[in-house]
Structures are given as structure tokens and as C-alpha cells.
Amino acid sequence: MVGVIRFDRDAALDAAAALFWRKGYDCASIQDLEAATGLGRGSLYNAFGDKEALFLAALERYAETVSAPLLRHLEAADIGAGVNALLAELVGRIERTETPPGCLVTNTCVAAAGAPAAERFAAARLRAMERALESAFEKARANGRLAADADPRALARFYTAVAQSLNLMHKALDDRETMADVARTALSALPLVGAPPQPIR
């Protein structure tokens, strides 16, 4: 149809998410978003609404493509191996040059003062991670892989905090050895029954 601009919505959101990830919400201008997505201001507004609405859509896309796969490690039959894989992936991200350091959700929690709806979304994602961990720990305790007196909710909150700390350390320090030390120490705190998984290197 004449006058209708067709574009790949997912590709545009991936580009916007990468820009917000790299520069932050406040520092990413509309001109930056136009350049990153290849769309004009009118097309961006028509497709997504204002800047904050685009940010929320980019966060949703990030959660689907980056956050959700990370949590799938918790589906492992062995909770120790699952938590080990989750932490190892967070540490291993420091070696990826194709993505910005840290985590878009974590960065948003720290600095998205101009986008309160996005801050609420980021907080909800942290709670979602906590719930996924708690569910995995409950299942592991029921299966006898976690100590009978283990507290799944407290453990979930602890490992959520560890994950966010690793993301911040990635962004601020860019030091794999430091991150690996934190991950190994956190893994040693998991009250497993039986042999622990291979340590993160």
C-alpha cells in the first residue's frame, strides 16, 4: 500500500535495545534511535509511540531473547549444574564483544530516572527471576538435591542479587577473574546434597 512503511519490528527492537543497553535511556537520543533502527522519527512514533514506549518494547524484546534463555538453565535435572551454568554464562558474557557490557535490565534499575514505567518493568523482571529460582530450588529440595532445611525463597533472593552484582561488575570492572571468584563463592553457598558441580573457571 502506498505510504505504508514496512520494516522488521524485531530487528528494529533489537537495534533499539542494543542502543539503550550501550548508552542508557537518558543518553540515547531520538536521533541515535533513528540511526540505530534506520527508521525516521515519524515511523518510530507511529510504530511504538514515544521514546519511553519504545524503551519498554525494547526491554520486552530483550527479556525474551536474552533474559529468558538464561533462566532456562534452571530447567536442568540437577540444580547444582543449573545454577552453575547460569552463573558461568553471566561470567562468560565478559568475553563477548558483540554485545555491550552488563545487562539492559540491571542498567535500567540503576539509571532510568526518565522512564518510571521502564523502572517498574525492570523491577518486575528481577521478581520474575526470583520466582524462577525459587521454583527450581523448591523442586530440588523436594527431589532431595537440596538440604531439607534449605529456604528456597531466601536462596532465590540471594542468587538474584548475585546475578545482578555480576552484571554490574561486568559493566564497571570488566574483570573476568573477579567475576569468576564471586560466582564460585556463590556456588559454594548452595546447600547441595551430594557432589557439587564442576567449578566455574
LOVOTOR-698560 format. One record per residue (C-alpha): residue in three letters; x, y, z. Coordinates in steps of 0.001 Angstrom, whole numbers, padded with zeros to 6 digits, always signed. Layout:
N
ALAXYZ/...
# end
This chain:
201
MET+000000+000000+000000/VAL+001335+003457-000895/GLY+002562+005427+002109/VAL+002925+002414+004412/ILE+006467+001786+005636/ARG+007247-001876+006131/PHE+010073-002900+008433/ASP+011253-005787+010575/ARG+009847-004939+014007/ASP+012061-007426+015869/ALA+015198-006152+014129/ALA+014268-002572+014995/LEU+013691-003514+018629/ASP+016976-005428+018766/ALA+018776-002346+017444/ALA+016992-000060+019903/ALA+017711-002433+022807/ALA+021410-002520+021889/LEU+021499+001284+021812/PHE+019726+001656+025158/TRP+021996-001072+026567/ARG+025097+000780+025443/LYS+024108+004389+026136/GLY+021296+004195+028692/TYR+017797+005600+028403/ASP+018638+009221+029195/CYS+021637+009437+026847/ALA+020016+007702+023873/SER+018538+010484+021754/ILE+015805+010181+019164/GLN+018478+010902+016550/ASP+020509+007983+017904/LEU+017447+005741+017703/GLU+016765+006839+014133/ALA+020328+005969+013155/ALA+020318+002644+015001/THR+016985+001411+013649/GLY+017100+003001+010208/LEU+013651+004489+010845/GLY+012653+008133+010819/ARG+011163+009830+013826/GLY+007648+009700+012400/SER+007922+005980+011688/LEU+009266+005288+015193/TYR+006454+007214+016821/ASN+003815+005649+014592/ALA+005109+002143+015310/PHE+005956+002384+019009/GLY+004666+005667+020429/ASP+007051+007911+022363/LYS+010613+007206+023488/GLU+009548+005570+026739/ALA+007106+003276+024908/LEU+009910+002260+022542/PHE+012150+001608+025541/LEU+009519-000638+027113/ALA+009097-002561+023860/ALA+012882-002932+023603/LEU+013010-004196+027199/GLU+010314-006761+026404/ARG+012286-007936+023395/TYR+015482-008114+025479/ALA+013695-010146+028143/GLU+012513-012624+025500/THR+015836-013005+023693/VAL+018449-012566+026452/SER+016892-012987+029909/ALA+014581-015931+029222/PRO+017306-018179+027724/LEU+019465-017516+030787/LEU+016750-018793+033110/ARG+016322-021960+031058/HIS+019487-023244+032726/LEU+017297-023758+035799/GLU+015384-026464+033927/ALA+018402-028780+034280/ALA+017691-032037+036074/ASP+020401-031179+038608/ILE+020003-027830+040387/GLY+023733-027542+041048/ALA+024504-027886+037355/GLY+021733-025432+036505/VAL+022896-022687+038858/ASN+026491-023324+037803/ALA+025527-022887+034125/LEU+023578-019705+034864/LEU+026471-018105+036748/ALA+029012-019349+034216/GLU+027063-017713+031397/LEU+026995-014402+033249/VAL+030755-014598+033769/GLY+031324-015711+030170/ARG+029497-012709+028741/ILE+032578-010639+029500/GLU+034253-012329+026521/ARG+031521-011303+024059/THR+032440-008236+022067/GLU+029230-008199+020034/THR+027079-007049+022977/PRO+027539-004165+025433/PRO+028797-004931+028948/GLY+026407-005617+031781/CYS+022693-006198+031372/LEU+019984-003909+029998/VAL+017591-004797+032823/THR+020227-004239+035529/ASN+021343-000984+033920/THR+017735+000174+033849/CYS+017354-000490+037574/VAL+020399+001678+038232/ALA+019798+004541+035787/ALA+016453+005078+034108/ALA+015240+008092+036031/GLY+013462+009484+032995/ALA+011389+006352+032424/PRO+009458+005284+035537/ALA+007436+002663+033643/ALA+010689+001086+032483/GLU+011978+001065+036058/ARG+008836-000777+037117/PHE+009320-003246+034266/ALA+012925-003877+035318/ALA+011853-004477+038923/ALA+009226-006931+037681/ARG+011900-008805+035702/LEU+014001-009170+038856/ARG+010989-010579+040679/ALA+010407-012962+037774/MET+013987-014199+038081/GLU+013491-014627+041809/ARG+010332-016684+041232/ALA+012055-018901+038662/LEU+014906-019579+041065/GLU+012558-020216+043970/SER+010568-022722+041919/ALA+013750-024524+040877/PHE+015007-024641+044465/GLU+011659-025952+045748/LYS+011756-028736+043182/ALA+015366-029573+044071/ARG+014558-029718+047767/ALA+011596-031998+047085/ASN+013860-034238+044983/GLY+016479-034449+047725/ARG+019173-032493+045863/LEU+018956-029532+048273/ALA+019205-029808+052043/ALA+015850-030396+053707/ASP+016205-027224+055777/ALA+017092-025046+052766/ASP+014944-021931+052293/PRO+014070-021692+048549/ARG+012876-018083+048773/ALA+015955-016844+050612/LEU+018208-018722+048192/ALA+016315-017278+045232/ARG+016775-013752+046517/PHE+020452-014359+047187/TYR+021196-015712+043697/THR+019136-012965+042074/ALA+021336-010474+043916/VAL+024482-012358+042844/ALA+023371-012293+039204/GLN+022724-008551+039288/SER+026044-007947+041041/LEU+027863-009869+038313/ASN+026140-007730+035692/LEU+027239-004544+037452/MET+030783-005846+037873/HIS+030901-006692+034173/LYS+029936-003128+033304/ALA+032072-001371+035910/LEU+035194-003547+036207/ASP+035442-005713+033086/ASP+037458-008205+035159/ARG+036695-011867+034487/GLU+038807-013204+037372/THR+036938-011087+039907/MET+033572-012149+038500/ALA+034584-015815+038488/ASP+035655-015581+042134/VAL+032246-014169+043072/ALA+030432-016863+041078/ARG+032495-019695+042588/THR+031929-018420+046117/ALA+028196-018061+045475/LEU+028028-021583+044070/SER+029788-022953+047164/ALA+026986-021464+049291/LEU+024340-023619+047607/PRO+023296-026251+050206/LEU+023522-029238+047872/VAL+023110-032851+048866/GLY+025702-034920+047037/ALA+028610-033956+044799/PRO+028875-030308+043729/PRO+029141-029390+040020/GLN+032450-028595+038371/PRO+033605-025135+039490/ILE+033368-022115+037186/ARG+036676-021267+035569/
# end
